[in-house]
């Protein structure tokens, strides 16, 4: 009977393509004869899931029924090209076969996804605090800029410029300064994610891979996450820029023009 072994299972038993092996099955209740199957190894497969690569053997169902006609199929797995189309495919199947039990990858991995959501939220909050601390550097730069351009600010006031104009100019300067850094940071993060994903840099050792059922961590930046990061970053930079811009807009033009 031709079979395909998981690549790690084949390595453990030192099996090679074209060789034969024997699998002993549990005996029937009350019987002393141990049934066995002679298998011909037709190849190996690798799914990057430790549970499958290390424990599974793929056997044609029809050949199994020929040898053991009493054994039935425990389940049928349907693979979709688009994993997000589960609901569209599942609903008509449930209507057609109401006596069968259906489950999908979301239900099977619900605890994992819940943990990942909380982890993502926690990391987002922590990184937002880091950006908030870094935004004070923008505030400090604006304070220095306001002091350096004090006479220019007084000149704008003397020419009829309103405090709102001065405040808007300095606020936009701070947003531009922080926005450039924010954009470079997002671009660097996307490039680093592509490199880490392309070369599979972050890999699990065999023990952890058996627990998490994955050999490596994939990095795929989502557009909604990048948009949320950019939005929060711009808000924090604008908030940090408002105070020095407000102080500069309230400067007395006479004192500003006399400043050296």
Secondary structure, 3 states (H helix, E strand, C coil): CEEEEEHHHHHHCCCCCCCEEEEECCCCCCCCCCCEEEEEEEEEECCCCHHHHHHCEEECHHHHHHHCCCCCCCCCCCCCCCHHHHHHHHHHHHHHCCCCCCCCHHHHCHHHHHHHHHHHHHHHHHHHHHHHHHHHHHHHHHHHHHHHCHHHHHHHHHCCCCHHHHHHHHHHHHHHHHHHHHHHHHHHHHHHHHHHHHCCCCECCHHHHHHHCCCECCCCCCHHHHHHHHHHHHHHHHHHHHHHHHHHHCCCHHHHHHCC
